[in-house]
């Protein structure tokens, strides 16, 4: 399990009120909110394995999705993937980007995973349409679509579900009670994980262990301590931004995944009573030690409005000695140590400097970067997001703020006809 340490500058807080704990437990038990119980859905695991077995001979896996349909899979693959397969992501509709992804691709080598919970995501359907045309240019007709496509979508409705029936395309289920940004532990993330050589049972096992730990320890779990500190600082106008900063290049994409999860869930115009509140905690993606030479100046000496989440990997899989024959004082100072020890020193230097500047933080330590540990980390931050929705009194599972942009985009297209 993860270890947690909180900044010594943070005040001692009372345990959360019983009604808050009860409300969170009731929320996690609601049938329409399924992410907390998702690790136990073995039927979804079997579906996903079946799809992998059917297409495992393919050399190139192309994941097509946007937002929550892509950020989670990208995060898992970049963190743990073994690179034995060529994994590509069509995660935007920039035509130059898509051209670069397709220009050297032989269709017979590829399987395309089209992901949209609603089955109606304009960008994803546009990418599917252009891929169908691209396949036609390579003499692949509609009668062979089932050899090149897998879908992940709603189990009964939506455009992709209808297309799956029409062309006999294998379509994996995204459960109706799982929102896109909470979908990484469904087939959305698990199928690309299998192609990347990742042990999905261990990933889901880590998530399941974290869910059980939260349920068993209740208000004594560090999840609640962190939520209480965040809300205390927020309501006293001390913070309105949260920095996610793993000290691991493999977890760089974890920061991007967290940014969407946190921003789309908590950035709300209205509270649960319908009052205008324009609330939220703005997420900032960073990673160490790179951002110690970039954003850290702002985090350390800028506005006193940030709470930092720093993630440490205790043991790296590889390491390098820093010994050398150079005689200069700096090289001699580095010589007794390894590269991982230098990175650890950078992290602990940051923690001490943050304490000196009275900047609040939470320090997470993973024993190593493994499927089990990453699964637990994912579930923890999903649960924290849902819990902060309760503290801020907003719905963390909707996203009304993105709908107007979609509507206006189609209005613009219609005016061009």
Steps between C-alpha positions, in 0.01 A plus 500: 500500500598860450654698782376850576673793665358847542677832528584578864369854449144367464277542807365211706144441385216316664377181337232555236145522627306175505245631251774565243632146534148359470427715193820381329424135576150543360639669189745215437217245540266667250430278198543795263857565624713196429870590498560396863375145432644476149812293594273207588324489159663179379250475213651815349848354539397188308345711221821694467720191498282348229556804279874489564524133415317556172731782390825423684673412173482865393829688527349848536224603741342837416287650778243754376335721761512842661498630858415228750488247218872545440678668794465199733624244246792726406590532867503124562691414182766767556543394864524123459500404131780270378505637141492155341200622299471830316233695695372821339240751616274704274393733780433818303356603164803698385534372140879539491532294819278225361695499173823436694338213690373330183766576238722198571222263606424182310126423548555125531715562810248718683193475719307820580331537840219758471395628844198715584274442801206675335581370155442854379826685564547713188880486498503122542237438232692732267816296559309177436363641173844602374643160599227327300593714201871432558430125507298531178803664337690184599231278346332403828123502458217530752459123502842474669459771764467232770861398426633848579276662761404447865256739669454596866170669569167486684369142514162569334481841331689756292638532152794265557275228640285520185805491274632199690179312425500604134859396429537217756774695681598382848373761749615501861286642777555826683251462787225766508599588858858587404574850367772549240756652735446211747522233227871416502444172688245379243582363155586862409829464684529125541509405129791731413664384824487139379655596166770685696587187700345622826353256756147632530399263784775653714399851401138433595619316811682811621189709441286245685741500797485879517120502490489244783757695702293818468181315597661319795687794652219749435579846640845383618616451141735764361242569228292680759796682652592638158142599417463677835824693447406598145156621600625681811756691292248563221216634713744732680608644162851363536504273192314472171760306298641148533834390354552132413874425482629142476878456521495250216511549123285187469223679692512821297176402326344424838504876555311558173242235596452660843455847350194390301356293787533787748405790271196346332369354826540798734488809278129585523283806454217372719494307826266214585228748598522677165666812639770671294833438674763484219714271710789259449866430570708570190738208430857560379705221343871477585765234551829480682779567479439677165256755637736597779668691217174634361180544701648454848601866523132591477392221738760607755488880484180579307148549639424311821208321338635155411492156662755255361465123456851353471536134401817303573612162364703339780684248281567534128543199274830637362773720637838654411811575702621860498864414570751657263867592474429874481676701771268801529319540836151452356588171329668380820187589695284294263738203465388292805138497388268356234263681268195387698659634820549837331133503395399412857721783628330740257159394633597532864667833428170618354305378803729689739487815288119483487493472880733800528270704276190372683353337188256213570558159345416130515783252433404160356751214485460194278727208588568462127324578175303179445154401381381452857630835622373694197155343534484617860614849406233527231220391732623734775485808279163400356363462854659830608333674205158360592553592865604857417180531298316433825704758690447763229132399470515447124428203275841351410346270237354747249663750260240756385769757429624318189162463331464858371834477320384185319169661401666816367753290305220326310324832445817630334522192278138537394560861395780386267267283291 
